[in-house]
Amino acid sequence: MTIPSDTSEKNIPKDFSVENIYGKLTDDEILQSRKSHIQSVRLAFKSLPKTRTRVPQHDASFVGMDPELVTFKSASDPLYPKNWPLRRKLFTVVVASLYVGAEPFVSAAFPKSTTLSLAHSGSSVFVMLMVKIVPRLIGLVIVGPLSDYFGRKVLLNASVSILIGSSALVHVYFDRFSFFQLASFSFLSTLGASSPLSVGSKILNDVFSPSAVGGGLLVYLCGPVVSYFGSPVAVNLIKEFPAGYSSGCFCVVMALLFALIPETSPAMILHQKVTVLRQLTGNKHLHSLYEITREPISVQLRRHLGRTFAMAGSHPSLYIAMLIGALLFGVIAAIWALWWA
């Protein structure tokens, strides 16, 4: 089955109401038409070349098959993240990089959350290693696909909230919690710290084309690098102010981050558009291409896990990069520890 090539603006319905689309058809005829339309779109979608996301940049070509399909208006629709102005793309990447750089700042603000005592259990070394390693794997492998379903903004805000909340609880109740409680909250804080890295890579792919993603990556790395070197200084400066003032400033900064980060997932942007049109037209059966062709989340997670293990077994350079990163992090932490000691 071929996809219609005529995607001009006149072929995109202006009125998505049921009366305008189906006229005087009976309810049974409308139901059968809807099933036929959706089936045609799904067949045409399956005929597309398989890519990593399997979602075309411009899906208005499917409108001729399904009059209730809500899409981007054209390949140059400003709603599509890759068509955003450069300044908006850079702003989005900078804000996303601040989420990735939140871990060093939180670690410096709540130092006990990163120095869990092993005295609670004589055989806790292995447990604590798992507490730090397993959530990072979960954050990198599983949270990324979840952001395709729930949106980048929701996952970023939830991750940083979990990071801050868990780290603060460990720091405040360090002497009262049992080893199991400390390990549990440490697991959550590590999961919250690693998740923005996975979601951030999705944001880069959302807003930049493959040829320009390298420049976006350089901007994206500024947040973690600045945070690693600047967070201890910032924390010590903040501590000079009264506790209430410092807490208030921190809450204001986090609220700004939560509000400023835009949604970059095309699926969620179209979902918001569909929601608005449903309210305006009263047609509850409007849908986007993502909603009717999206694979179950279990299938996506299984594919991501398979790709991750395949990459881990066939790319030794990953282990070298992880070793260099661990050594660099250790050197930076040691320098700051000696400096402030």
NUPASE-80514 format. One record per atom (N, C-alpha, C): x, y, z. Coordinates in steps of 0.05 Angstrom, whole numbers, plus 32768, in hexadecimal, padded with zeros to 4 digits. Layout:
XYZ;...
//
This chain:
80117FE88000;800080008000;801280198000;800B802C7FEE;801B80447FED;800E805A7FFD;801F806D8006;801580838015;8010809A8002;7FF880A78003;7FF380BE7FF1;800880D37FF3;801080DD7FDC;802680F17FDC;801B810D7FDF;800181117FDA;7FF6812C7FDC;7FF081337FF9;800181448005;7FFD814B8021;7FF981698024;7FEC81758010;7FE881928012;7FD581998028;7FD581B2802F;7FC581BB8046;7FA881B78042;7F9F81B78029;7F8281B48024;7F788198802A;7F8A8184802A;7F8281698030;7F828163804E;7F8A8176805E;7F898172807B;7F6F817E8085;7F5D816E8090;7F4381798098;7F45819080AB;7F3581A580A6;7F3481BC80B8;7F2181B780CF;7F0D81A680CB;7EF981A180E0;7EF9818380E5;7F00817C80FE;7F0281608105;7EE981568113;7ED381658110;7EBA815C811C;7EAF8143810D;7EA08132811B;7E95811A810F;7E83812180F8;7E72813680FB;7E5F813D80E6;7E6E814580CC;7E84815480CF;7E92815D80B7;7EA1814680A9;7EA9813280B8;7EB9811C80AD;7EA7810680A1;7E9280FF80B0;7E8280E780A7;7E6680EF809D;7E5F8107809F;7E4581108095;7E2D810180A2;7E1C80F48092;7E0480E7809C;7E0780C9809F;7E1F80BF80A2;7E2380A280A5;7E18809A80C0;7E0E808180C2;7E05807780DB;7E1C807080EE;7E16806B8107;7E2B8065811B;7E3B804C8113;7E2C80388109;7E3A801F8101;7E4C802480E9;7E43803480D6;7E54803B80BE;7E6C804B80C6;7E68805D80D9;7E7F806D80E3;7E94805B80F1;7E8A80488101;7E9C8036810F;7EAC802580FB;7E9F801B80E7;7EAD800B80D3;7EC1801C80C3;7EBA803580BD;7ECC804780AF;7EE5804C80C0;7EE1805180D9;7EF8805680EB;7F0B803F80EC;7F00802780EE;7F11800F80EF;7F20800C80D5;7F13801180BF;7F20800F80A5;7F36802480A1;7F31803C80AA;7F45805180A8;7F5E804B80B9;7F59804380D2;7F70803D80E3;7F80802580D9;7F72801180CE;7F807FFA80C3;7F91800280AB;7F878014809A;7F96801D8083;7FAF802C808C;7FAD803D80A0;7FC4804C80AA;7FD9803980B5;7FD0802580C4;7FE3801280D0;7FF2800280BB;7FE47FFA80A6;7FF07FEB8091;80057FFC8082;7FFD8015807D;80108027806F;8028802D8081;8024802F809B;803A803480AD;804E801D80AE;8043800480AD;80547FED80AE;80657FEA8094;805B7FF6807F;806A7FF58066;808180088064;8083801B8078;8099802D8078;80B3801F807F;80CA80298076;80E3801D807D;80E7801E809B;80F1800980A7;80F5800880C4;810C801980CC;8107802B80DF;811B803C80EA;811C80388108;812D80488116;812F80448132;8115804B8141;8107805F8137;80EE80678144;80D5805E8134;80D9805A811A;80C380518109;80AC80658108;80B2807E810D;809E8093810B;80A880A880F8;809980AD80E2;80A380C080CE;80A280DD80D9;80B480ED80CE;80B6810980D7;809B811880D1;8091811380BA;8078812080B1;8063810B80AB;804E810A80BA;803B80F580B7;802080FF80AC;8020811780A0;800781218094;80008112807B;801281028070;800C80F28058;7FF880DC805E;7FF380D68078;7FE080C2807F;7FC480CD8081;7FC180E8807F;7FA780F48084;7F9280EB806F;7F9B80E68057;7F8880DD8042;7F7C80C28048;7F8980B3805A;7F7F80988061;7F6C809A8079;7F7080AE808A;7F6080AF80A3;7F5A80CC80A9;7F4180D580A4;7F3980F180A9;7F3A80F980C6;7F3C80E680D9;7F3C80ED80F5;7F5980EC8100;7F6C80EB80EE;7F8880EA80F6;7F93810680F9;7F9D810D8110;7FA981278116;7FC781258112;7FD281378102;7FEE813680FB;7FFA815280FC;8014815480F8;8021816D80F3;8017817780D8;8014819180D5;8008819C80BC;8019819680A4;8033819780A7;804581938090;8061818B809B;807381858089;808E817E8091;809C8195809F;809381AE809A;809F81C680A6;808E81D180BD;807C81C180C7;806A81CB80DD;807B81D380F5;807881EC80FE;808881F68115;808381E7812F;806D81D88131;806981C88148;807D81B1814B;808681A78134;809981918134;80B4819A8140;80BE818C8154;80D681958162;80EE819A8151;80F2818A813C;8109818F812A;810681A8811A;80EF81B48119;80EA81CD810A;80EB81E5811D;80F081E18136;80F281F88149;8109820A8141;810782248148;811E82368144;8136822C8154;814E8232814A;816782298157;816882328174;8160824A8179;816282548195;8150824481A8;8139823C819E;8128822B81AF;8133820F81B3;81408205819E;814D81EB81A1;816381EC81B5;8174820081B3;818A820381C6;8180820781E2;816B821781E5;8160821C8200;81568202820C;814881F281FC;813E81D88205;815581C5820E;816A81C481FE;818181B38205;818F81BD821E;819281D78221;819F81E28239;818F81DB8252;817481DE8251;816481D78268;816581B9826E;816581A98259;8167818C825D;818281848269;819781928261;81B2818D826C;81B38194828A;81A381A78293;81A281AE82AF;8196819782BF;8183818982B4;8178817282C1;818E815C82C5;819E815882B0;81B3814482B2;81C8814D82C7;81CD816782C8;81E0817182DB;81D5817482F7;81BD816B82FC;81B1816E8317;81BE815B832B;81C881448322;81D381308334;81EB813B8344;820081478337;821681518347;820D8167835B;81FA81788353;81F1818D8365;81E38181837D;81D1816E8379;81C38161838E;81D6815183A0;81EA81448394;81FE813583A4;820E814883B6;8214816083AC;8223817383BC;8211817F83D2;81F7818383CB;81E5818F83DF;81DE817B83F5;81DC816183EE;81D6814C8401;81EC81368401;8203813D840C;821B812A8409;8216810F8415;8206810C842A;820280F28436;81F480DF8423;81E580EA8410;81D780D883FD;81EA80C983EA;820380D383E8;821680C583D7;822C80B783E6;822B80B88400;823F80AB8411;823280998425;82218087841B;82138074842D;82278064843D;822380628457;823580538468;823080358464;824680268462;82438009845F;82437FFB847A;8242800B8490;82427FFF84AB;82287FF284B2;82137FF884A2;81F97FEC84A9;81F97FCE84A4;820A7FC58493;820A7FA8848D;82267FA08484;82307F8A848F;824B7F818488;824E7F78846C;82387F6F845F;82397F658444;822A7F778431;822C7F918435;821C7FA38426;822A7FAF840E;82447FA8840A;82537FB483F4;82467FAD83D9;82407F9483D5;82337F8B83BC;82187F9883B8;82097F9A83CE;81EE7FA683CD;81F07FC383C4;82037FD283D0;82057FEE83C9;820F7FF283AC;82207FE083A3;82287FE18387;82107FDD8374;81FF7FCA837B;81E77FC6836B;81D47FDD836D;81D37FEA8384;81C280018388;81CA80188375;81E4801A8370;81EE802F835F;81EF80288341;81F2800E833B;81F58006831F;81DA7FFF8312;81C97FEF831F;81B07FE68313;819E7FFD830C;81998011831E;818780278316;8192803782FE;81AC803982FB;81B7804782E4;81B0803882CA;81B2801D82CB;81AA800E82B4;818D801182AE;817C801182C3;815F801482BF;815A803082B3;8167804482BE;8162805F82B4;816A80628297;81808056828F;818A80598274;817A80498260;817080318268;8164801F8255;814680218254;81398025826B;811C8023826D;810F803E826D;811B80528279;810D806C827C;810A807A8260;811E8076824F;811C80828234;8103807A8225;80FD80608222;80E480588215;80CB80628224;80CD8063823F;80B5806D824E;80AF808A8246;80C4809A823F;80BF80B68238;80B080B8821E;80B180A3820D;80A180A381F5;808380A181FA;807C80968211;806080928219;805680A9822A;806780B2823C;805E80C68250;806980E2824B;807C80E58238;808780FF8231;80A18104823F;80B281148232;80CC811A823D;80CA812C8256;80B8813F8255;80B68152826C;80AE81448285;809A81328283;80918124829B;80A7811382A7;80B581048296;80CA80F282A0;80E1810282AC;80E9811982A0;80FE812982AB;80F7813482C7;80DF813F82C8;80D7814B82E2;80D4813582F8;80C9811E82F0;80C681098304;80E180FE830D;80F480FC82FA;810E80F18301;811D81048315;811D811E830F;812B81318320;811D8133833B;81038131833B;80F481328355;80FB811A8366;80FD8102835A;810580EA8369;812280ED8373;813480F88362;815080FC836A;8151810E8382;814481258381;814681398397;8139812E83B0;8121812383AD;8113811983C5;8121810283D3;812B80EF83C3;813980D883CF;815380E083DC;816280F283CF;817C80FB83DA;8177810B83F3;8163811B83F4;815E812B840C;8155811A8423;81458105841E;813D80F38434;815580E4843F;816780DA842D;817E80CC8437;819080DE8448;819380F7843F;81A4810A844D;819981118468;817F81168469;8173811F8482;817081088496;816880F1848D;816280DA849F;817880C5849D;819180CE8497;81A780BB8494;81AB80A984AC;81A980B584C4;81AF80A784DC;8197809784E7;817F809C84DB;8167808F84E5;815F807884D3;8166807984BA;815D806484A7;816D804B84AB;8160803484A6;816E801B84A6;817E8018848C;818E8004848A;819E80008471;818C7FFC845A;81767FEC845D;81647FE78447;81578001843E;814F80128450;8143802C8448;8157803E843A;8170803F8444;8184804F8436;818A8044841A;818B802A8418;8190801E83FD;8179802383EA;8161802283F4;8149802783E3;8148804383D9;814D805683EB;814C807283E2;8164807983D0;817B806C83D6;8192807083C5;818C806583A9;817F804F83A7;81778043838D;81658057837E;81528063838C;81408076837F;814F808F8376;816180998386;817080B1837F;818280AC8367;818F80958366;819F808E834F;818E808B8336;8177807F8338;8165807C8322;815C80988317;815580AA832A;814E80C48322;816480D48315;817D80CE831D;819480DC8312;819B80D282F6;819780B982F1;819F80AE82D7;818A80B182C1;817180B482C9;815C80B682B5;815E80CE82A3;816580E682AD;816780FD829A;817B80F98284;818F80E98288;81A380E48273;819680D5825B;818480C28261;817780B3824C;816280C5823E;815380D4824E;813E80E58242;814B80FC8232;81628105823C;8171811B822E;817981138212;818280FA820F;818980F081F4;817180F081E2;815A80EA81ED;814180EA81DD;813B810781D4;813F811A81E6;813A813681E0;814C813F81C9;8165813781CA;8178813F81B4;816E8134819A;8164811B8199;815A810F8181;8140811C8178;81318127818B;811781348185;811C814E8176;812F815E817F;8131817A8175;8146817D8160;815A816B815E;816F816E814A;816E81588135;8175815F811D;8178814B8108;8192813B810D;819581238101;81AD81138105;81C7812280FF;81C6813480EB;81DE814380E4;81E5815980F8;81D281628107;81D78179811A;81D781708137;81D38157813C;81D1814E8158;81EB81508167;820281508158;821C81538164;821F816E8172;821781838164;8218819E8171;820681A08189;81EF81948188;81DD8194819F;81E9818581B6;81F7816F81B0;8204815F81C5;8219816F81D4;8228818081C6;823C819181D4;822E81A481E8;821881B081DF;820981C181F1;81FE81B18209;81F4819A8203;81E881898217;81FB8181822D;8215817D8226;822981748239;8232818B824C;822B81A48245;823481BA8255;822881B98272;820E81B18274;820181AF828E;820F819D82A1;82138183829A;8221817082AC;823D817982B3;824D8183829F;8268818B82A5;826981A382B8;825981B782B3;825881CF82C5;824F81C782E0;823B81B582E1;823081AC82FB;8245819D830C;8254818C82FF;8268817C830E;827D818E831B;828581A4830C;829A81B58317;828F81CB8328;827781D58322;826C81EC8330;825981E68347;824E81CE8348;823B81C8835D;824681CB837A;825E81C18380;826881C4839B;826B81E283A3;827581F28390;8277820F8395;825C821B839A;824982158389;822E8220838C;8221821883A6;822481FF83AE;821981F583C7;8224820483DF;823F820783DF;824C821583F5;8244823283F6;8240823F83DF;8236825A83E0;8219825C83EA;8209824983E2;81ED824983EB;81EB82458409;81FD82358414;81FD822F8431;820382488441;820E825D8435;821482758443;81FA82858449;81E5827F843B;81CC828D843F;81BA827D8452;81A6828A845E;8194827C8470;818782648462;8180824F8472;817582378466;815B823C8457;814A824C8462;813182528454;813482608439;814782738439;814D82818420;8158826E840B;816B825D8413;8177824A8400;8163823783F6;8152822C8407;813D821983FF;812A822683EB;8123824083F1;8111824E83E0;811C825283C4;8136825983C2;8143825D83A9;814482438399;814A822E83A7;814C8213839B;8131820B838F;811B8210839E;810082098395;80F98219837C;81018233837C;80FB82448365;8109823A834C;81238233834F;813382298338;81268210832D;811F81FD833F;811381E48335;80F881E88328;80E881FB8333;80CE82018327;80D2820D830B;80E6821E8308;80EC822982EE;80F4821382DA;8104820182E3;810C81EA82D1;80F481DA82C9;80E381D482DC;80CB81C482D7;80B981D282C3;80B781EC82C5;80A581FB82B3;80B182018298;80CC82058297;80D8820E827E;80DE81F7826A;80E381DF8274;80E981C98262;80D181C48250;80D481C68235;80BD81C18224;80BB81A3821D;80A4819B8214;80A08180820B;80AB817E81EF;80BC816A81EA;80C9816781CF;80C0814E81C1;80B2813C81CF;80AA812381C2;8094812981AD;809881238193;80838128817F;8069811A8186;806B81028192;805380F38199;8042810381AE;8050810E81C2;8041811D81D7;8037813881CC;8046814481BB;803D815D81AF;80248159819F;80238144818F;800B813D8180;7FF481358193;7FFB812781A8;7FE7811F81BB;7FD9813881C8;7FE9814C81CE;7FDE816581D8;7FCC817381C3;7FD4817181AA;7FC4817D8194;7FAA816D8191;7FAB81538193;7F9381428191;7F80814981A8;7F8B814C81C0;7F7A815281D7;7F6B816C81D4;7F79818081C9;7F6C819A81C4;7F56819881AF;7F5C818A8199;7F4881878184;7F308176818D;7F348163819E;7F1E815381A9;7F0B816581B9;7F17817781C8;7F06818A81D8;7EF7819E81C7;7F0581A781B1;7EF981BB81A0;7EE381B0818E;7EE781978184;7ED4818C8171;7EC08178817D;7EC7816E8195;7EB5815A81A2;7EB9813F8196;7ECC813B8184;7ED281218178;7EE781138189;7EDE80FF8199;7EF080F181AB;7F0180DC819D;7EFC80D88183;7F0B80C38174;7F2280CD8164;7F2880E78167;7F4080F1815A;7F5980E48166;7F6D80E08155;7F8580D3815F;7F9D80DB814D;7FB580D58157;7FCD80DA8148;7FD980C0813E;7FEC80C2812C;7FF980AA8121;8007809A8137;801280A9814A;8021809B8160;800E808A8170;7FF680948175;7FE380868186;7FD9806C817A;7FD6806A8160;7FCB80528153;7FE0803F8149;7FFA80488148;800F8036813E;802480308153;8022803C816A;80368038817F;8036801B8189;804E8010818C;80517FF58196;804C7FF581B4;80447FDE81BF;80417FDC81DC;805C7FE281EA;805A7FED8202;80727FF48210;80847FDC8216;80787FC5821A;80887FAD821F;80997FA68207;808F7FAA81EF;809F7FA481D7;80B67FB781D4;80B17FD181DA;80C67FE581D8;80DC7FDF81ED;80D47FD98205;80E87FD3821A;80F87FBB8213;80EC7FA68208;80FA7F8E8201;810F7F9581EB;81077FA681D8;811A7FAD81C2;81317FBD81CD;812B7FD081DF;81417FE081EB;81547FCF81FB;81497FBD820B;815A7FAB821A;816C7F9B8208;81607F8F81F3;81707F8081E1;81867F9081D3;817F7FA981CB;81937FBA81BF;81A97FC181D2;81A27FC681EB;81B67FCD81FF;81C97FB78205;81BF7F9E8209;81D17F88820E;81E27F8181F6;81D77F8481DE;81E77F8081C6;81FD7F9481C3;81F77FAD81CA;820C7FC281C9;82217FBD81DE;82187FB481F6;822C7FAF820C;823F7F998205;82357F8581F5;82467F6F81EE;82577F7381D6;82517F8881C6;825F7F8B81AD;826F7FA681AB;826E7FB681C0;827B7FD081BF;828D7FD381D8;82A67FC981D7;82B87FCC81EE;82BE7FE981F4;82BB7FFB81E1;82C0801781E6;82AE802381FC;8296801681FF;828480208214;8290801C8230;829E80068234;82AA8001824E;82C180148252;82D0801A823D;82E6802E8240;82DB80498247;82C58051823A;82B8806B8240;82AE806C825C;82A280568266;829780558281;82AE80578295;82C58049828F;82DC804A82A1;82E8806682A3;82EA8073828B;82F4808F828B;82E280A1829B;82C7809E8296;82B480AF82A5;82B680AB82C3;82B9809182CC;82BB808B82E8;82D4809782F4;82EA809582E5;830380A182EF;830280BF82F1;82F680CB82DC;82F380E882DC;82E280F282F4;82CB80E482F8;82BA80EB830E;82C880E88329;82D880D2832C;82E780CE8345;82FC80E38349;830A80EC8334;831E81008337;8311811B833F;82FB81228332;82EE813B8338;82E4813B8355;82D88124835D;82CD81238379;82E48124838D;82FB81188387;831181188399;831D8135839C;831F81438385;8329815E8386;831881708397;82FE816E8393;82EC817F83A3;82EC817883C0;82EE815E83C6;82EF815583E2;8308816083F0;831F815F83E2;8337816983EE;8336818783F0;832A819483DC;832981B283DC;831981BC83F4;830181B083F8;82F081BA840D;82F781AF8429;8308819A8429;831281908443;832581A48450;
//
